[in-house]
Structures are given as C-alpha cells and as structure tokens.
Amino acid sequence: MSKSKIPTADEWLVHCRPGYESVCAAELTEKLQSRGFPAVYAIAKPGHAWLRLVNPLTEGDADMGRAVPAQCIFPRQIVPLWQWLDALPTDDRVGAILAALPPQARFSGLQLSSPDSNDGKSLNRLLRPLEKALRQGLRQAAIGLDDTNAPCLHIFLPDGQHAGVGVTPDASQAPGGVRRLRMPSAAPSRSTLKLDEALQVLLSSNEREHLLQPGQTAVDLGAAPGGWSWQMVRRHIHVTAVDNGPMDARLLDSGLVDHVRADGFSWEPARRVDWLLCDIVDKPGRVSHRIGQWLAKGWSRHAVFNLKLPMKQAWPTVRDLLGTLDRVLKDSRPDITLRARQLYHDREEITVAAISDADKGGSP
C-alpha cells in the first residue's frame, strides 16, 4: 500500500473546533461539490468537535477519498474512513477494529483520537490501554506498522460504543489536529501561542529556517502587551511594536523592540520590513484590507495576521475576504501565497500567512 493510497472512501471523519461543526461542513461540502461530488452531506452535532462527511454516490470514479482538499481552513484533521462501527463490543474492541481492516494491510504507524470536547477528554483513560492492546493485536495478526511508504492507521472513538476506522497520509499529523503548546513563562500573554502554532503549521521547516533569521525586521500592529512580538524577539528579530497601549517591560529591555504609540490602521513604515504581524481585534474586512495595503505597497515581504470571525456566515465571510485579498495581490504581489487555518490556539478567529515565493525555503 503506497503512502499516497488512502481508502476508496465514501465517508470522512473530520475533527474541528467545538462549535464550528456547521462552518467546517459548509467549507468542505462547497469544496467537494466543486470537485464533482454534488450529493455530499454532513452528519454533525453542535459542540461535538467532529463530523462525518458522506458521499452517497459511490459508482464509477466517485472516490471521495482521493479528493481531500489540499488547503482547508476549519478542519483540523480529515480521516478517510474504511468503516464506521456503530456497535463496538466493549469486551472485544480490538477484535472488531481488526476485522474492519483490509486483508494484508500495512501502515506507517497508528493513531488514536477522540473529540476535543469535554466528553472526548473523558475517553483518555480508555484510549491509552486500547492503543497498547491494539498494537499487540496488530502484531499477532501480522499487520505491520513500520512501512514508511504506507499511510497511518487512524482509529477515532467518539465514545466507548462507536469507532471510525481509516487512515491519514502519514503519522506526522497530531491526532485530531490538536497541537498543544506549552506557555512560555517569559511571554507577556497567551496570544504568543497563536503565533507559535501558526509558524509551525503554516510554514514548512525549511521556510522557518530561511525566513526567520536573526537580524531581520518585523512590525507588530496592535502589539500590546507583546505576545506576538515575543516570538520574534526570541528569534533575535528586531520588532517595531505599534500600539497605543503599554508593552511588556522585559520586551523593551531586550533592546530588540521599538515601541511606537500609534494606530495600527494608519501608521506607515519608513522602510520595508521582513515580517508584518497583526492580531488586532477589529472587523475582519478592515484588517484584511489593511494587510492588503501593506503587501501591495511592498512594505513587508511576508505577513501573519488574524481575522476575527463573525457570529454568522463565518465560512462565506472568510472565503470572500481571502478571495478578494488574493485577487488584489495577483496584480501587485504575484509572489505571495496565502495560507489560512483555524488553529488549536485560535478561538473565534482564523490565522492567515502571506508568504513570498521569492525567498521561501519550501512548501509546508
């Protein structure tokens, strides 16, 4: 089984942020319908942090498993399923899962996940012993977990009586798409975790190495108290922090932060910088328009920014704003590629990276 091969699936398991099940379903169904899956529909419950996406038309080449969108915003992880087990026997869960696997299957690893919800967290005591027993059962069944050219076996448990059995392309993804980061004691605010995760998820390792170099320059709009600036300072990047509010004293003592008391929507730089950062709480249209101005005028090579989500119509709003920004940049900055995700450390927002192809070190 090659790494590129995933099940001939007519159903997906999708992890997402609690409360965003309908938004995630709207994005995926729209994208899949545009790819030739007109009848796809979602099975979701508000607050459950997951959904099932079903394609009832399986004739011919209608293999939804091969149509996973390369760039999704609201799904944290997509798992094409072989089977959904509705009556998982509590006395032999391992046997039921093994029976759902294709004959002579091989995998690059094993992942178990549960929903990122209060109910899902209560399953942790079940997942640990089940993973150990399942690994033993796979060995006894001569099903390997060390084939680097094969996909990763993924088992999803929403509770103790149901399970989704499928695969992900490889074992590098965090189970459920949840990337928990430790809060640095020296950081001024928890918002630092959002930028930390963004740089890990939206940039490749080569890009992080080449595009985040000591001695570079950054502007942080709406910086106070300095959570995002801190991520740059720890990489020895000089930051101009633009905010009328106070900055963290330790950041100012670093010698790498210049605090400018000004409005981030009107302040302009004297010279081009390497990075523009923006976590301003404002209307998403106003923020994306300002970012577009910065990039179109060449004031910054790259940018990372957050867009606060509206209470309703989150997916159409995001789709339209990013589409408008992309069209603006195609004329003025065709070197820019936009990438967007709702990260684990985001809340009612998404994070967007605008990366210049001119000097990046590889795709994420």
Secondary structure per residue as TSV (DSSP state, phi and psi in degrees):
chain	resnum	aa	ss	phi	psi
A	1	M	-	360.0	115.4
A	2	S	-	-73.6	158.9
A	3	K	T	-61.8	-32.1
A	4	S	T	-75.6	-15.4
A	5	K	-	-85.0	123.0
A	6	I	-	-121.6	166.5
A	7	P	-	-56.1	149.7
A	8	T	-	-72.9	76.3
A	9	A	-	-94.0	139.0
A	10	D	S	-110.8	16.4
A	11	E	E	-152.2	141.0
A	12	W	E	-120.1	147.8
A	13	L	E	-100.5	130.6
A	14	V	E	-127.3	122.4
A	15	H	E	-86.9	143.5
A	16	C	-	-153.7	177.3
A	17	R	-	-71.6	138.9
A	18	P	T	-55.9	134.1
A	19	G	T	92.7	-10.4
A	20	Y	-	-111.7	22.0
A	21	E	H	-61.0	-45.8
A	22	S	H	-69.9	-34.5
A	23	V	H	-66.4	-45.4
A	24	C	H	-61.1	-44.0
A	25	A	H	-63.0	-39.7
A	26	A	H	-62.7	-43.5
A	27	E	H	-63.1	-48.6
A	28	L	H	-68.4	-43.4
A	29	T	H	-64.2	-38.6
A	30	E	H	-63.5	-44.6
A	31	K	H	-68.0	-39.6
A	32	L	H	-70.3	-37.9
A	33	Q	H	-63.0	-34.6
A	34	S	H	-72.3	-16.0
A	35	R	T	-100.3	10.9
A	36	G	T	100.1	24.9
A	37	F	-	-124.4	74.5
A	38	P	T	-69.9	-21.7
A	39	A	T	-101.8	4.8
A	40	V	-	-62.1	142.0
A	41	Y	E	-143.8	162.3
A	42	A	E	-110.7	145.8
A	43	I	E	-113.9	111.0
A	44	A	E	-148.2	153.1
A	45	K	-	-127.9	133.9
A	46	P	T	-57.0	133.9
A	47	G	T	84.4	-3.3
A	48	H	S	-84.1	-14.0
A	49	A	S	69.1	20.2
A	50	W	E	-160.4	164.5
A	51	L	E	-153.6	161.9
A	52	R	E	-111.1	132.3
A	53	L	E	-110.9	121.7
A	54	V	E	-118.6	136.0
A	55	N	-	-112.4	106.2
A	56	P	-	-74.7	-13.2
A	57	L	-	-98.6	102.5
A	58	T	-	-112.2	7.6
A	59	E	S	-75.1	156.5
A	60	G	T	62.0	-130.5
A	61	D	T	-97.1	18.6
A	62	A	-	-77.2	65.9
A	63	D	-	-98.7	95.0
A	64	M	G	-65.0	-25.4
A	65	G	G	-61.0	-22.4
A	66	R	G	-97.7	8.4
A	67	A	-	-116.2	24.5
A	68	V	-	-61.0	120.9
A	69	P	-	-60.1	136.9
A	70	A	S	-67.9	-37.5
A	71	Q	S	-122.3	107.5
A	72	C	-	-118.7	149.0
A	73	I	S	-98.7	-50.6
A	74	F	S	-91.8	-28.2
A	75	P	-	-69.0	134.4
A	76	R	S	-85.0	-38.1
A	77	Q	E	-154.4	138.4
A	78	I	E	-115.4	126.8
A	79	V	E	-122.0	103.0
A	80	P	E	-62.3	132.2
A	81	L	E	-103.6	142.3
A	82	W	E	-82.7	-48.4
A	83	Q	E	-144.5	150.7
A	84	W	E	-112.3	118.7
A	85	L	E	-95.6	113.5
A	86	D	S	-89.2	-18.2
A	87	A	S	-133.9	69.0
A	88	L	-	-72.1	116.7
A	89	P	-	-67.6	127.0
A	90	T	T	-68.4	-19.4
A	91	D	T	-92.6	-7.7
A	92	D	-	-156.0	61.7
A	93	R	H	-64.5	-38.9
A	94	V	H	-61.8	-45.5
A	95	G	H	-60.5	-41.1
A	96	A	H	-66.7	-38.8
A	97	I	H	-68.3	-43.2
A	98	L	H	-62.0	-37.6
A	99	A	H	-66.6	-21.1
A	100	A	T	-84.6	-8.0
A	101	L	S	-85.1	147.9
A	102	P	-	-64.6	152.3
A	103	P	T	-64.4	144.1
A	104	Q	T	58.9	29.4
A	105	A	-	-73.1	148.6
A	106	R	-	-136.1	150.8
A	107	F	-	-139.5	163.4
A	108	S	S	-91.5	-9.5
A	109	G	-	175.3	-175.1
A	110	L	E	-134.8	131.9
A	111	Q	E	-126.6	140.5
A	112	L	E	-120.6	139.0
A	113	S	E	-138.3	159.5
A	114	S	-	-138.9	167.0
A	115	P	-	-65.4	148.6
A	116	D	S	-84.7	66.9
A	117	S	S	-141.3	171.0
A	118	N	H	-60.7	-41.6
A	119	D	H	-65.1	-39.6
A	120	G	H	-65.2	-37.6
A	121	K	H	-64.3	-28.1
A	122	S	T	-69.8	-11.2
A	123	L	T	-85.9	-4.9
A	124	N	H	-57.3	-37.2
A	125	R	H	-68.4	-22.8
A	126	L	H	-84.6	-39.2
A	127	L	H	-64.4	-40.2
A	128	R	H	-62.6	-53.6
A	129	P	H	-67.1	-31.3
A	130	L	H	-66.1	-39.7
A	131	E	H	-62.2	-43.5
A	132	K	H	-61.6	-45.3
A	133	A	H	-67.3	-35.4
A	134	L	H	-69.8	-39.4
A	135	R	H	-60.9	-42.1
A	136	Q	H	-64.3	-42.6
A	137	G	H	-64.0	-37.6
A	138	L	H	-64.8	-40.1
A	139	R	H	-63.1	-44.3
A	140	Q	H	-65.0	-30.3
A	141	A	T	-87.9	5.9
A	142	A	T	58.8	36.0
A	143	I	-	-101.7	112.3
A	144	G	-	-78.7	152.1
A	145	L	S	-122.3	21.2
A	146	D	-	-123.9	17.4
A	147	D	-	-88.0	103.9
A	148	T	T	-67.1	-15.5
A	149	N	T	-93.0	3.6
A	150	A	S	-107.5	162.0
A	151	P	-	-73.9	174.3
A	152	C	E	-97.9	129.7
A	153	L	E	-69.6	130.5
A	154	H	E	-127.0	126.0
A	155	I	E	-116.6	123.7
A	156	F	E	-111.1	129.1
A	157	L	-	-120.3	107.9
A	158	P	S	-77.4	-20.8
A	159	D	S	-162.2	-166.4
A	160	G	S	-85.3	-6.2
A	161	Q	S	-113.2	-5.9
A	162	H	-	-130.6	155.7
A	163	A	E	-155.9	143.7
A	164	G	E	-106.7	131.6
A	165	V	E	-117.3	115.8
A	166	G	E	-159.8	-156.9
A	167	V	E	-142.0	158.0
A	168	T	E	-115.7	161.1
A	169	P	S	-55.5	-37.2
A	170	D	-	-157.7	178.3
A	171	A	T	-90.0	7.4
A	172	S	T	-78.5	-23.0
A	173	Q	S	-70.8	141.6
A	174	A	-	-69.4	135.1
A	175	P	G	-54.8	128.1
A	176	G	G	74.7	2.2
A	177	G	G	71.5	16.9
A	178	V	-	-94.2	114.3
A	179	R	-	-112.7	92.0
A	180	R	-	-83.5	127.8
A	181	L	-	-114.5	149.2
A	182	R	-	-82.9	133.6
A	183	M	-	-70.1	118.5
A	184	P	-	-67.1	134.4
A	185	S	T	-65.0	-27.2
A	186	A	T	-87.4	-10.0
A	187	A	-	-73.4	142.4
A	188	P	S	-71.9	-23.9
A	189	S	S	-157.2	161.3
A	190	R	T	-69.8	-13.9
A	191	S	T	-62.2	-17.6
A	192	T	H	-59.8	-29.4
A	193	L	H	-67.0	-30.8
A	194	K	H	-64.9	-44.4
A	195	L	H	-71.7	-37.9
A	196	D	H	-57.6	-49.6
A	197	E	H	-64.4	-40.2
A	198	A	H	-59.3	-43.0
A	199	L	H	-67.8	-28.9
A	200	Q	H	-79.2	-35.6
A	201	V	H	-91.0	-41.4
A	202	L	S	-90.9	-11.8
A	203	L	S	-117.4	145.3
A	204	S	-	-77.1	167.6
A	205	S	H	-62.2	-37.0
A	206	N	H	-65.6	-39.6
A	207	E	H	-66.3	-41.9
A	208	R	H	-60.5	-38.2
A	209	E	H	-69.6	-40.3
A	210	H	H	-88.8	-29.7
A	211	L	H	-100.9	-7.8
A	212	L	S	-121.3	77.3
A	213	Q	-	-107.2	142.5
A	214	P	T	-54.8	139.8
A	215	G	T	94.0	-8.4
A	216	Q	-	-74.3	176.9
A	217	T	E	-126.3	149.9
A	218	A	E	-144.1	154.2
A	219	V	E	-119.8	132.1
A	220	D	E	-115.2	104.7
A	221	L	E	-83.7	130.5
A	222	G	T	69.1	45.2
A	223	A	-	-75.6	-33.1
A	224	A	T	-59.3	138.7
A	225	P	T	-86.7	-2.1
A	226	G	-	124.7	19.4
A	227	G	H	-60.0	-41.7
A	228	W	H	-77.8	-37.7
A	229	S	H	-59.5	-35.8
A	230	W	H	-59.8	-37.0
A	231	Q	H	-63.6	-34.6
A	232	M	H	-74.3	-43.0
A	233	V	H	-62.5	-38.8
A	234	R	T	-68.2	-14.9
A	235	R	T	-100.1	10.6
A	236	H	T	61.7	40.0
A	237	I	-	-105.2	132.6
A	238	H	E	-78.2	130.8
A	239	V	E	-118.7	133.4
A	240	T	E	-99.0	110.2
A	241	A	E	-94.7	115.0
A	242	V	E	-105.7	110.0
A	243	D	-	-170.5	140.8
A	244	N	S	-76.1	-13.3
A	245	G	S	-86.4	170.0
A	246	P	-	-76.4	144.5
A	247	M	-	-98.2	157.4
A	248	D	-	-61.4	132.4
A	249	A	H	-63.6	-37.4
A	250	R	H	-65.9	-34.5
A	251	L	H	-64.5	-44.1
A	252	L	H	-64.2	-33.9
A	253	D	H	-70.7	-15.5
A	254	S	T	-67.6	-20.8
A	255	G	T	80.3	2.4
A	256	L	S	-110.1	5.7
A	257	V	E	-126.5	125.8
A	258	D	E	-106.5	119.6
A	259	H	E	-92.7	120.2
A	260	V	E	-112.0	116.9
A	261	R	-	-82.5	99.5
A	262	A	S	-159.9	169.3
A	263	D	-	-84.1	125.2
A	264	G	T	-64.4	-19.2
A	265	F	T	-85.6	-9.6
A	266	S	T	-122.9	-21.8
A	267	W	-	-66.5	141.0
A	268	E	-	-125.8	142.8
A	269	P	-	-80.0	153.7
A	270	A	S	-79.3	-25.2
A	271	R	S	-148.9	165.8
A	272	R	-	-67.4	142.7
A	273	V	E	-119.1	167.6
A	274	D	E	-79.7	-38.2
A	275	W	E	-132.8	137.0
A	276	L	E	-111.3	126.9
A	277	L	E	-116.2	143.1
A	278	C	E	-155.0	118.6
A	279	D	-	-128.1	44.0
A	280	I	-	-77.1	132.8
A	281	V	-	-83.8	100.9
A	282	D	S	-159.0	179.2
A	283	K	-	-59.0	134.9
A	284	P	H	-61.9	-32.6
A	285	G	H	-65.0	-38.4
A	286	R	H	-67.6	-41.4
A	287	V	H	-66.5	-48.1
A	288	S	H	-63.6	-34.6
A	289	H	H	-64.0	-42.6
A	290	R	H	-66.8	-40.6
A	291	I	H	-62.4	-41.5
A	292	G	H	-59.9	-39.1
A	293	Q	H	-61.8	-47.4
A	294	W	H	-58.0	-47.8
A	295	L	H	-72.1	-42.5
A	296	A	H	-63.4	-35.1
A	297	K	T	-84.1	-0.6
A	298	G	T	73.6	21.8
A	299	W	S	-73.7	-20.3
A	300	S	E	-143.2	143.2
A	301	R	E	-72.7	-46.7
A	302	H	E	-131.2	166.3
A	303	A	E	-150.2	148.7
A	304	V	E	-131.9	127.5
A	305	F	E	-148.5	157.6
A	306	N	E	-107.1	143.7
A	307	L	E	-118.2	118.6
A	308	K	E	-71.3	138.1
A	309	L	-	-92.0	143.0
A	310	P	-	-72.3	162.5
A	311	M	S	-65.7	-34.2
A	312	K	S	-125.9	155.7
A	313	Q	-	58.9	44.1
A	314	A	H	-64.1	-46.2
A	315	W	H	-66.6	-49.3
A	316	P	H	-58.7	-36.4
A	317	T	H	-64.2	-47.7
A	318	V	H	-63.3	-46.2
A	319	R	H	-57.6	-46.0
A	320	D	H	-70.6	-41.2
A	321	L	H	-64.7	-45.6
A	322	L	H	-69.1	-34.2
A	323	G	H	-64.6	-42.4
A	324	T	H	-63.8	-45.2
A	325	L	H	-62.2	-40.9
A	326	D	H	-63.6	-41.0
A	327	R	H	-66.2	-38.9
A	328	V	H	-61.4	-43.6
A	329	L	H	-75.9	-23.3
A	330	K	H	-61.1	-31.9
A	331	D	H	-83.2	-43.6
A	332	S	H	-95.5	-33.9
A	333	R	-	-137.9	70.2
A	334	P	T	-65.8	-9.8
A	335	D	T	-77.9	-10.4
A	336	I	E	-87.6	134.4
A	337	T	E	-116.0	132.1
A	338	L	E	-97.5	136.0
A	339	R	E	-134.3	136.3
A	340	A	E	-140.5	142.9
A	341	R	E	-149.5	150.7
A	342	Q	-	-91.4	105.0
A	343	L	-	-81.0	166.0
A	344	Y	T	-60.6	-39.7
A	345	H	T	-86.9	-1.4
A	346	D	-	-76.3	162.1
A	347	R	S	-121.7	-103.0
A	348	E	S	-90.2	59.1
A	349	E	E	-164.2	168.0
A	350	I	E	-125.3	159.1
A	351	T	E	-113.1	135.2
A	352	V	E	-122.2	136.5
A	353	A	E	-113.8	132.1
A	354	A	E	-113.3	106.8
A	355	I	E	-114.1	130.6
A	356	S	E	-78.3	127.9
A	357	D	T	-70.1	-15.2
A	358	A	T	-65.1	-32.0
A	359	D	S	-138.6	24.3
A	360	K	-	-83.1	161.8
A	361	G	-	-106.3	10.1
A	362	G	-	143.8	154.3
A	363	S	-	-77.1	152.4
A	364	P	-	-74.1	360.0
